[in-house]
Amino acid sequence: EKLPISEPSNAYDFGQIINAVNTSKDKAACADLLTVTDPKKLPALLSNKLEGEILLIFIQSLKYYVVGKDPGLVYQHLFYLSKAERFKVVLALLSKNEKEQVQQLFDLVSENQNHQYSPEDLESLKKVYEL
């Protein structure tokens, strides 16, 4: 049964939804959450709670459910995710396999190129993700 998702109004609500999504590994619900959440609000909503597990379910949800429909939204989320507190720490702790999943998402964003970002934007964001 899929979690009902509505736009979180604050970091606490966002955290509650993320915990539920992460516990159930519900990538479809996570994709819904990322679809209703303004990417610009992501750093504030995540606050200092970004973890490897969370980064990974975001990446997987965007990869399986969002990139084919809206690569521009995926680009925005990747961009603002990189501005979140603890991003560098979490990135440094990713395994080789996890890094490959991030690379796959970037490949899909590149293949589904749209007017909301340029190939140069994407390349510079890849560097931020150390790819």
Buried (B, 14 or more C-beta within 10 A) or exposed (E): EEBEBEEBEEBEEBBEBBEBBBEEEBBBBBBBBBBEBEBEBBBBBBBEBBBBEBBBBBBBBBBBBBBEEBBBBBBBBBBBBBBBBBBEEBBEEBEEEBBEBBBBBBBBBBEBBEEEBEEEEBEEBBEBBEB
